[in-house]
Amino acid sequence: MSFRGFDYDFGSRQGGSFAFTATRIAGRAAETRERPPRTLSLVLPANNLGKSITEDVAVALRQVVFGQCPASVRPEFFNQGPGLVFREHGHPLAYGLSITNPSTLPMMRAILMTIQAQILRTLLFDSAILKLPKTCNPLMPTTVTIQQEALAYAIANIIWKSGNEQSATLCLPQPNVVHIVGSPQFNEDGLTEKLQLCQMNRIEELHHTIRRNIHVFQEDPGPAVMLILYSAILTRGINQVTEDMGKPSGGDGILTPMKSLMSINGSIMFGPISLFLLGRASPYLHNGVQYQDDGDSRTEETGVLIRSPIGLLLWMGNEAKTAAYNVGSRFKTPTVPIWVVVASENSGVLFGEDKGLLRDHQAENRFQLHYHTSTFHQQNPVILKINNRVRDDSSADAPIPPLERILRTKWGDARLDWGNVEPFV
């Protein structure tokens, strides 16, 4: 059995012993609810009911995500994770996902901010596909429908990119059905054993299926993050994701993953973020390929091979720790002015509305960026003024807020004006 490109034998799409009720979400009144009831069934195309997950695939998924299976299970990664719930439509932060649980794990917050960045890319720079009214401010969606469309496109783009824009595998949980029972190889986590796996060869079908099942991704708490991660992994191929994480060259050539995609303690790791941004699960943030010699083996570290559509900026507490991550220009200068930002265990999104910002060096002298944080307490938009022309060192001894430190990893002379807002991350 090969897991590369998810070459698992699904058999006939018409087969399978599970019947799906193609229920319609009751009326347009459902649009006013951010959190549809948990009893809603899956809605799958009649000609693509998918295939039930097998123990082999379930074990492989858990191993690549957490490093081992069976293992202890934290519900916060599975059915008790954060849902993809927006602020109220028409609110000044209506574009933003809301994280209401202050104990949400840092890794889950960072992944949500990566999804948030994809939502902003859709709203700001791909808004034609949403068919927004000309009078609609893309940062202030006026209906739940617009919010959900932007979310569905963002999820579809993440998964589709993982399959080199050729095909995708979408994971959805079948309510009240368990396909795998506990065994010496696998312990149940409440989600993995319930998955239905649907292969798709068109992004339109992928988007449509996500849109019809958007309630699954907006369940809060719920399994949204792990469903998208599992889908991206299977779309990329389990063997390929393992290779993305690092492989030794020379010696016996046996593939040995350097680490799991995530740590059970919930700290931020960059493999999942790279997978969601670039379609490759590399933890290495530098440009191109580098090699590390370690005794008898030589490890190939493949970083960012192309300019990323969405950027990534870090500040890990001090200069030395930040420099160790060696973030390359392909993350620092993305194709659109949107950056996922990480400050130690905090995360957020910096973004601009002018796509031309990164095409004109003069425009980068003085400009504005919005900031949206993963912390639950932000209630209003924050617009930061960045000045790269200031040479005033009169406040050189003053503490520098972490977000300004992050900005200086790209713009070395940046000075940040928060207006009347107390600096935060």
C-alpha positions in Angstrom: 0.0 0.0 0.0 1.4 3.4 -0.9 0.4 6.6 0.8 2.2 8.9 -1.7 -0.4 11.2 -3.3 -2.8 9.2 -1.2 -2.6 6.2 -3.6 -5.0 4.2 -1.4 -7.5 1.9 -3.1 -10.8 3.7 -2.6 -12.7 1.2 -4.8 -15.8 2.4 -6.6 -17.2 5.7 -5.6 -20.6 4.2 -6.0 -19.8 1.5 -3.5 -19.8 1.6 0.3 -22.3 0.6 2.9 -23.0 4.0 4.2 -26.0 6.0 3.0 -25.9 9.8 3.3 -28.9 11.9 3.8 -28.7 14.8 1.4 -30.4 17.2 3.8 -31.0 20.8 2.9 -30.1 23.4 5.5 -33.5 24.6 6.5 -34.4 27.8 4.8 -32.4 31.0 4.4 -33.1 31.6 8.1 -30.1 29.3 8.7 -27.9 32.1 7.4 -28.5 34.1 10.5 -26.9 31.4 12.7 -23.1 31.3 13.1 -23.2 27.9 14.8 -25.6 25.5 13.2 -26.8 22.6 15.3 -24.6 19.5 15.5 -27.3 17.2 14.2 -27.0 18.4 10.6 -26.0 15.6 8.3 -23.2 15.6 5.7 -24.2 16.8 2.3 -22.1 15.0 -0.4 -22.5 14.7 -4.1 -24.6 11.7 -5.1 -21.7 10.5 -7.4 -19.0 11.0 -4.8 -19.9 9.6 -1.4 -16.3 8.9 -0.6 -14.8 6.0 1.3 -14.6 5.2 5.0 -11.2 5.7 6.6 -9.2 2.5 7.3 -7.0 1.8 10.3 -3.8 2.0 8.2 -4.7 5.5 7.0 -5.8 6.6 10.5 -2.6 5.4 12.1 -0.5 7.1 9.4 -2.3 10.4 9.9 -1.9 10.4 13.7 1.8 9.4 13.3 2.6 12.2 10.9 0.7 14.8 12.9 1.8 13.8 16.4 4.7 11.4 15.9 3.1 8.3 17.3 0.0 6.2 17.4 -1.5 5.0 19.7 -0.8 8.0 22.0 -2.5 10.2 24.5 -5.3 12.3 23.0 -6.0 16.0 23.7 -9.6 16.9 22.7 -8.4 20.4 22.0 -6.9 19.1 18.8 -9.9 17.1 17.7 -13.6 17.7 18.5 -12.9 20.4 21.1 -10.8 22.7 18.8 -11.8 26.2 17.9 -14.5 26.6 15.3 -14.2 29.0 12.3 -16.7 31.4 13.6 -16.8 35.1 12.3 -17.5 38.2 14.2 -21.1 39.5 13.6 -21.7 40.5 10.0 -21.7 44.2 9.4 -19.3 44.7 12.4 -16.1 46.6 11.7 -14.2 43.3 12.3 -16.7 41.2 10.3 -13.9 39.8 8.2 -12.3 38.3 11.3 -12.5 34.9 12.9 -13.4 35.1 16.6 -11.5 33.1 19.2 -13.5 33.2 22.3 -11.7 30.6 24.4 -8.7 32.1 26.1 -7.2 28.6 26.6 -7.0 27.8 22.9 -3.6 26.2 22.2 -1.0 28.5 20.6 -0.6 26.0 17.6 -4.4 26.1 17.0 -4.4 29.9 17.2 -1.6 30.1 14.7 -3.4 27.8 12.3 -6.5 29.9 12.6 -4.6 33.0 11.8 -3.2 31.2 8.7 -6.8 30.5 7.7 -7.6 34.1 8.5 -4.9 35.3 6.1 -6.4 33.1 3.3 -9.8 34.6 4.1 -8.4 38.1 3.8 -6.7 37.3 0.5 -10.1 36.2 -0.8 -11.9 39.2 0.4 -9.3 41.8 -0.6 -7.8 40.4 -3.8 -10.0 37.7 -5.1 -13.3 39.3 -4.3 -14.7 38.9 -7.8 -15.4 35.2 -7.1 -17.6 36.3 -4.2 -19.7 38.6 -6.5 -19.7 41.3 -3.9 -21.9 44.3 -4.5 -19.9 47.3 -5.6 -20.9 49.2 -2.5 -19.7 46.4 -0.1 -16.6 47.0 1.9 -14.7 43.7 1.6 -13.5 44.1 5.2 -17.1 44.5 6.4 -19.1 41.6 5.0 -22.8 42.5 5.4 -24.2 39.0 5.4 -23.4 35.6 6.8 -23.5 34.2 3.3 -20.6 36.4 2.2 -18.6 35.3 5.3 -19.3 31.7 4.6 -18.4 31.9 0.9 -15.1 33.6 1.8 -14.4 30.8 4.3 -15.3 28.0 1.9 -13.0 29.5 -0.8 -10.1 29.9 1.7 -10.4 26.2 2.9 -10.7 25.0 -0.7 -7.6 26.9 -1.7 -5.5 25.5 1.2 -6.4 21.9 0.4 -6.2 22.4 -3.4 -2.7 23.9 -3.3 -1.5 20.9 -1.2 -2.3 18.7 -4.2 -0.4 20.9 -6.7 -3.8 22.1 -7.9 -4.5 18.8 -9.5 -6.7 16.9 -7.1 -7.8 16.9 -3.5 -9.0 14.6 -0.6 -11.6 16.1 1.6 -12.1 14.7 5.1 -15.5 15.0 6.7 -16.8 13.3 9.9 -19.8 11.0 9.5 -22.1 11.7 12.5 -22.8 8.8 14.8 -20.7 6.3 12.7 -17.4 4.8 13.8 -15.4 3.1 11.1 -12.5 2.0 13.3 -12.5 0.5 16.7 -9.6 0.8 19.2 -6.8 -1.7 18.7 -3.1 -2.1 19.7 -2.3 0.1 16.7 -4.9 2.8 17.1 -6.7 4.5 20.0 -9.9 6.5 19.3 -9.8 10.3 19.4 -13.4 11.0 18.7 -12.7 12.2 15.1 -10.2 10.3 13.1 -12.2 7.0 13.3 -15.3 8.7 11.9 -13.9 10.2 8.8 -15.3 9.9 5.3 -12.6 10.6 2.6 -13.8 12.1 -0.7 -11.4 12.4 -3.6 -12.1 15.3 -6.1 -10.5 16.4 -9.3 -12.0 19.8 -9.7 -11.6 22.8 -7.3 -15.2 23.7 -8.1 -16.4 20.4 -6.7 -14.2 20.8 -3.6 -15.5 24.3 -2.9 -19.1 23.3 -3.5 -18.8 20.4 -1.1 -17.1 22.5 1.6 -19.7 25.2 1.2 -22.6 22.7 1.6 -21.0 21.4 4.8 -19.7 24.7 6.2 -21.6 24.0 9.4 -19.0 21.3 10.2 -16.2 23.8 10.0 -18.1 26.4 12.1 -19.0 24.1 14.9 -17.5 25.7 18.0 -15.9 23.9 19.7 -15.4 21.5 16.8 -13.0 19.6 14.5 -12.4 22.3 11.8 -8.7 22.7 12.2 -7.9 19.0 12.2 -10.2 18.3 9.3 -8.4 20.9 7.2 -5.0 19.6 8.3 -5.9 16.0 7.6 -7.4 16.9 4.2 -4.2 18.8 3.3 -2.0 15.9 4.4 -3.9 13.3 2.4 -4.1 15.6 -0.6 -0.3 16.2 -0.4 0.3 12.5 0.3 1.5 11.1 3.6 4.9 10.0 2.2 5.4 13.4 0.7 4.5 15.2 3.8 7.0 13.1 5.8 9.6 13.9 3.2 8.8 17.6 3.4 9.7 17.5 7.1 13.3 16.6 6.3 15.2 13.6 5.0 18.8 12.4 5.3 20.8 11.9 2.1 23.6 9.4 2.0 24.0 6.4 4.4 21.3 3.8 4.0 18.9 6.4 2.6 16.0 5.3 4.9 13.5 8.1 5.2 13.5 9.3 8.8 11.2 12.2 9.7 12.9 14.9 11.8 9.8 15.7 13.8 6.0 15.5 13.9 3.9 18.3 12.4 2.6 19.2 15.8 3.6 18.8 19.4 1.1 17.4 21.9 1.9 20.4 24.2 0.3 22.8 21.6 3.4 25.0 21.0 3.7 26.6 17.6 5.5 24.6 14.9 5.9 25.8 11.3 5.2 22.6 9.3 1.4 23.1 9.4 1.7 26.8 8.7 3.9 26.2 5.6 1.5 23.5 4.4 -1.4 25.9 4.6 0.5 28.7 2.9 2.6 26.9 0.3 1.2 23.4 0.0 4.4 21.9 1.4 4.8 20.8 5.0 8.4 22.0 5.5 9.4 23.4 8.9 12.3 25.3 7.2 11.6 28.9 6.5 14.7 29.8 4.5 14.9 30.2 0.7 15.8 27.2 -1.3 17.7 24.0 -0.1 20.4 23.9 2.6 22.3 20.9 4.0 23.3 20.1 7.5 26.1 17.6 8.3 25.6 15.6 11.5 28.3 13.0 12.0 27.7 10.3 9.4 24.6 11.7 7.8 23.9 14.8 5.7 20.4 16.2 6.1 18.7 18.0 3.3 16.6 21.0 4.5 14.2 22.2 1.8 12.8 25.6 2.6 10.7 27.9 0.5 11.1 27.2 -3.2 8.9 30.0 -4.6 7.7 33.4 -3.5 4.8 32.7 -1.1 1.4 34.2 -1.9 1.1 35.1 1.8 4.0 36.1 4.0 5.3 35.0 7.4 7.2 37.2 9.9 8.6 36.2 13.3 9.9 37.5 16.6 10.9 34.8 19.0 11.9 36.8 22.0 15.4 37.9 21.1 17.6 38.5 18.1 19.5 35.1 18.4 16.4 33.0 18.6 14.7 34.9 15.7 17.8 34.7 13.5 17.9 30.9 14.1 14.7 30.5 12.1 16.3 32.2 9.1 13.1 33.4 7.5 13.8 34.0 3.8 12.8 36.8 1.5 10.2 34.5 -0.2 8.2 34.7 3.1 9.1 38.2 4.0 8.0 39.6 0.6 4.9 37.7 -0.5 2.9 38.4 -3.7 0.1 40.1 -1.7 0.6 42.4 1.4 -0.7 39.9 4.0 1.6 38.3 6.6 1.0 35.8 9.3 3.0 37.0 12.3 4.2 35.0 15.2 5.7 36.5 18.4 6.8 33.5 20.5 3.5 31.8 21.3 1.2 34.6 20.1 0.0 35.0 16.5 -1.9 37.4 14.3 -2.2 38.8 10.8 -0.8 42.0 9.3 -2.3 43.1 6.0 -2.7 46.0 3.7 -5.4 46.8 1.2 -3.1 48.1 -1.6 -1.7 45.2 -3.7 0.8 47.6 -5.1 2.6 48.1 -1.8 5.2 45.4 -2.5 5.7 46.5 -6.1 7.0 50.0 -5.4 9.9 50.6 -3.0 8.7 54.2 -2.6 5.4 53.1 -1.4 7.2 51.2 1.5 8.6 54.5 2.9 5.3 55.3 4.6 2.3 53.1 4.6 -0.5 51.6 6.7 -1.2 48.0 7.8 -4.2 46.5 9.6 -3.5 44.2 12.5 -5.8 41.3 13.6 -4.8 39.2 16.5 -5.6 35.7 17.7 -6.2 36.9 21.2 -9.9 37.0 22.1 -10.1 40.5 23.5 -9.7 42.6 20.3 -12.9 44.5 19.7 -12.1 47.1 17.1 -9.9 47.4 14.0 -6.3 48.5 14.5 -4.6 50.4 11.7 -0.9 50.9 12.2 1.2 53.6 10.5 4.6 52.5 9.5 7.4 55.0 8.8 10.7 53.7 7.3 12.2 57.2 6.8 12.6 58.1 10.5 16.2 58.4 11.7 15.3 59.8 15.2 17.2 57.8 17.9 16.0 59.9 20.8 13.9 57.0 22.1 16.5 54.3 21.3 16.5 53.1 24.9 12.7 52.8 25.1 11.2 49.2 25.1 10.3 48.1 21.6 6.9 46.3 21.4 7.0 42.8 19.9 5.0 43.7 16.8 7.5 46.5 16.0 10.3 44.0 16.4 8.5 41.8 13.9 8.2 44.6 11.4 11.9 45.4 11.7 12.8 41.9 10.6 11.6 43.0 7.1 11.9 46.8 7.3 15.0 47.4 9.4 14.2 51.1 10.1 10.5 50.8 10.7 8.9 53.0 13.3 5.4 52.1 14.3 2.6 54.4 15.3 -0.3 52.7 17.1 -2.3 55.9 17.4 -4.3 55.8 20.6 -4.1 52.0 21.0 -2.0 50.3 23.6 0.5 48.0 21.8 -0.4 44.3 22.0 0.1 41.1 20.1 
